[in-house]
Amino acid sequence: MKFGMTYDLRADYLAAGYGEEETAEFDRPDTIDAIETALQNLGHETVRIGNIQSLVKRLAAGERWDMVFNIAEGLYGFGREAAVPALLDAYRIPYTFSDPLMLSITLHKAMAKHIIRDLGLRTPDFAVVRSPEDIARINLPYPLFAKPIAEGTGKGVTAASKIAGAHQLDLVCRELLETYKQPVLIETFLPGREFTVGIVGNGSKARSIGIMEVVLLANSDPDVYSYRNKEICEEVVEYRAVDDAEAREAVELALKVWHVLDCRDSGRVDLRSDANGHPSFIEINPIAGLHPEHSDLCIIAGKFGISYQQLIAEIVGAAISRMKD
């Protein structure tokens, strides 16, 4: 098959004047190299397309591919991850990972949580702050947790995100509203273990490839998997493969979330436990990072005996099977 490859290269945006945190979700050249090598090892032809602007130009010029391996995440708006898939849908070109509807819903963390909660699955109580006037209306017990409603890679999450009282809530919400120009998600803080579950497959064939516990070390930002902790994870985080009863409960919940949100091919579900050791859904990443050494999904795969080549093969296999169906 002829695979196009869509992605946002961090270096391109930095060269254009965007900031380090602003581009934190975008990919490094070695990620693109690794994916391309894996696709070629599977016998596929590859064509590097790049970001959505490049995709638009190439589509307009009449270029087509059998499938697109899409990891482009976009820069603006709640539909930024959905933009490339929506464009490919318009041209009836198949692609890897989830469709525009699910990418928009899952990026907006409160919308995803509404669905999960309404279907009776466990997730922390929450509220949304859209303006400073909403802050005084928050009626949830402290401690709370605050983060931008539609960011990834820990953007906007700091040690101050765990909130002990009303004054701190007001300060943090105002700062996040001003900095990120989007609503703030407020959740009941869960004090238990933090997990992330890797998933591959569609429908009845979807399965967990492993679960990893995120353990913060003494020199980390305490209690929160913050932007800083993620950026220097080798120094402040320990990732543990786990398979105890609490972890298995987390896997079960993650797969239920995967199915009800109708996500596709592969992704990652983040969960955290309450004081009684029961995991709850926090958020889902339907386009998980694919750096061979630094991305959580790849770390999970490695800890459970799945090579990078095998992981890409399973993702592509799931997408091709779905296309044929």
Secondary structure, DSSP 8 states (H G I E B T S, - for coil): -EEEEE--BHHHHHHTT--TTTTTTSB-HHHHHHHHHHHHHTT-EEEEEESHHHHHHHHHTT---SEEEE----SSSTTTTTHHHHHHHHTT--BSS--HHHHHHHHSHHHHHHHHHHTT-----EEEE-SGGGGGG----SSEEEEETT--TTTT--GGGEE-SHHHHHHHHHHHHHHHSS-EEEEE---S-EEEEEEE-SGGG-EEEEEEEEEE-TTS-TTS--HHHHHTHHHHEEEEE--SHHHHHHHHHHHHHHHHTT--SEEEEEEEE-TTS-EEEEEEESS----TTTSHHHHHHHHTT--HHHHHHHHHHHHHHHHH-
